[in-house]
Amino acid sequence: MNNIFNRLVWTIILCCSSVLLIEAKPSKGAKESERKKGHIIMFYNVENFFDTEDDPNTLDDEFTPAGPKEWSAVKYEKKLSNISYVIYSVASANRNFPAIIGVSEIENRRVLDDIVSTEKLSKANYQIVHYDSPEIRGVDVALLYRPDVFEFEWSDAFQPIIPERPGFKTRDILAVCGRIEGELFCFFVNHWSSRRGGSEASEFLRCGAAQTLRNYTDSLQRVYPDINIVIMGDMNDDPYNRSLSEIIGAQKSIKNVKPNGFFNPFWEMLEAGYGSIGYQDEWSLFDNIVVNSNLTDVDSEGSMKIYKGAKDRYYGTVFKRKFLIQQKGKYKNYPLRTYSGNSFVGGYSDHLPVYIEVGK
């Protein structure tokens, strides 16, 4: 009887030991699980998100109840629901709300307040950084942040300097600085000039914005050598265009990033066929998130770094889901937008959101 009891005890001990060994051995999903402790930094051009009131100081008449798009409270609420659902979907895919969200094509603070107050987003307690810019239609950039992750310190909004066109007024570049897990971060939200009139004819506008921004970031890096810089926005340029590749100096390969230089994780993705906006039967990646060298030394430990995203292939993610894509008609396979001309489609945006993940 004692022998039987002893064998039973040893069997239980061995089984428990085996279980402990199995649990202690890293699984294939362990690395991904660790990355869920990181922080999502997202950018989204929400496409002409106006309120319904006419602002006499801007050209927003198109998006009023009396305007050609008959922009009503019902349509506004639909857009509000759509945008909050996209952000919530990104949060669901990453098991946590983004820590930082840069947005563009927002008319004013009221729209931002309404977005963060929606049922799907209110739990994140997003705080808002926004300045009214001198852009003729009244659309701005802004930044949302989770105060439980990001400790806000200061912000600034400044105009791109265009030497060829003194006095040129456009959307501000927004700078928001603070700390994540004790490390200094500065986020720059951009929406550079469009390609109206042709990409070559308008290139000087985007290059001027890029040079203005690079001068600002260079100054910061001289004063704060350990600062983490994240540049995000709708640049209206692809990663290989001069504004990003030469003036900002954002490299395609993380291995080529030099001290105080920059890395664009979306360049390699564009070459692989990814895009954030569709035009004339091809995808472009105008929506970029660029990081400085302090976030690219991925082999070092103890400080914030950029992570690889889905399937460990790229350091960036284009959030493309079926509900965000037009399924039929003239714009099939393009992002499902709010309007087609003046016809209300009820979609989300003509851009797809993009994001990166950083952590220790």
Steps between C-alpha positions, in 0.01 A plus 500: 500500500787733593671421168186583308463825695863594441475434127184713487674789677801483268272482196322818612835673566635403159182613324508834679867541417426429134222755502732758659766430241252525217364829634848637559607431144431804278225430252482632147250757619706625793679767298171633369357495852791709625438755226150559626672685786617760247325818396313555174567831323239558231431753227172544313389751237128498577402682177314828531355464847310827536229596742170614349530870581619763258820671611504848342880510520565188290386340176297224663170571320523169313454315828191675632131405477452762225815400311527271197569196722200574724712419803245433774499395865401147396796472263728652762395237755559226245851629435561527873393140552716382210821672615461383859440147373824505299703607803320244715579231241870589511478476879330159478764370260773600746315423823540857615410852396772686309709713733536777240276584204588769249212615280459733205212669316322592824311830494511597866511405866131416510548212254790366707298523821218307337737226377664434838162509676343222293396187686772291335784738589397666827671233714838599355456851646680658203630851552525743209771729365371727225567843354291684241717543191471765227409239236241654269237225545557488875626141525773424751718228643470386861632244746312278744683337789427269788604677823561165671781436249621840379597771747441824309760777545464755219376560146558735211347569159700657221463579133716348225740755358486512120787718368349514150169627638541735800183533703362165383238371745410136539437241770721529806759242599411393853766409757400322821765402753488303823605171653414132461640274770735781599646550150468830315292484181409766250226429247455707183166486320503615137274548201717633222374679191313296241615415148248732341646625175728196474750333732802672347344846487399481867808317631661818634212540747555158655876539494463831683290331767757220527790744539313701764433181692855367465641828634271470802591136572872568457476774763322265739754223453787739568345610830359159601727223362281224649170627360273262308348671196198375307395681181156404371251626250351514154805625313341482154829338404614140493798394715741514205409858404758771565318663789520185710800309365743791456388795712370309801755234409275210599672173403333196346711255701528525876863387466590816310378746762782718633505688833238778497366356174156357424335175394180463295351151552241559228749530213568128486127435538419718200744299289322184616167631372350657812326836480283738702325682215389389155516718190487420129513123554803500726575527869714772656630526855457868575429425866836456671637455849873568525719448808844629596810293569436475874206272420680283244776323695278195542776278641561719804303449820358729763363779284210555260531351152278443199358147469430299193129466428285222362684175422835661592543629146474877523543768762178670393138400446240619251166421661304356209173322575217400269257746659739785408509408131247577224364164383340604172451779251737753350727510804504128573801394712573861601446626857129546568463875529228726637397656169527420133480847353199649676332163555514377858647150511518472877851358510801578714780683319690504173807401705579190703644542849861407570684426821824386661573344838772604743606354831786376715 
